[in-house]
């Protein structure tokens, strides 16, 4: 295994990782793109656990892999900081608040229709605009410092305008990598920032084999018990989704509503509730698992569904990381990554407009609150958790004044 201390990066503890991600799990509203902004502010800018380029390289890798991209990035940060215990701590801490909230909603049939709750959700959508805008600005300064890379970022936005969704994102990163490779010919390679991965290649290959075996054998075992059928359905949904976030919804609907495990009205109600909680949207699986009929359901069903939907993305990430950390040090790979990182900035910029801005800013008042939040983050250097809290109450005030 790689020694983190030998690479000049102090080894942390699982407890340290858990505490950092638990705070983010409680305050990270706004979906996967906003989560990447929160992660950058916390682990690149504030804590310095990894550099800007290393973070962008990690984001680019997770955009390529199936699964929840922001959760995969968090899992990898925990892994590099404190090994596999740190990776598990990051996952549990970041996912637990939203998973508990969604399980409580499922078990209590809590209503989210109250006026103050609607205002709270509106305020959280608004502050997500400021969080993502801050991330785009910071990453653009570092990763698009010249005309060619700025052009690659703009090209990525144009590609997503023509081909939205996960296909457009992957295509934009590929195009950015090819452009970077062409532009980087003859340049002197840069020293790659440390991306320590405390995992051997043998262990990585074992993770890849485990992923393949589960994907093939789980459907064959589904007839031997409802628990296996549930695990198989949620594992398949997590394994086949590219782009994460809202992209997983049609897959989950096919795996739960179509076989009659949950009604369409309950499914849509849970999706609405998922917009009001922080953390990964994949926590919607906890709500579905708690309501499944026949069982397992309740807390056991929620835990089973959560484990199944996150597992494939993490197995693929563990399979890729040791090879990725070596590949990115080669001159050609560095040129390609410079272009791909510029494309990632463009992808975040496109997401800043849709869905973040279009969902959060609906009138001049909400735009003013988003702008105030952005100024507080960028000019006043206010902590993100405080800005999130104030914007949430600001959304309540706007809703009550309407």
Buried (B, 14 or more C-beta within 10 A) or exposed (E): EBEBEEEEBEBBBBEBBBEBBBBBBBBBBBBBBBBBBBBBBBBBBEBEBBBBBBBBBBBBBBBBBBBBBBBBBBBBBBBBBBBBBBBBBBBBBBBBBBBBBBBBBBBEEEEBEEEEBBBBBBBBBBBBBBBBBBBBBBBBEBBBEEEBBBBBBBBBBBBBEEBEEBEBBBBBBBBBBBBBBEBBEEEEEBEBBBBBBBBEEEBBEBBBEBBEEBBEEBBEEBEEEBBBBBBBBBBBBBBBBBBBBBBBBEBBBEBBBEEEBBEEEBBEBBBEBBBBBBBBBBBBBBBBBBBBEEBBBBBEBBBBBBBBBBBBBBBBBBBBBBEBBBBBBEEEBBBBBBBBBBBBBBBBBBBBBEBBBEBBBEEEBBBBBBBBBBEBBBEEEBBBBEBBBBBBEBBBBBBEEE
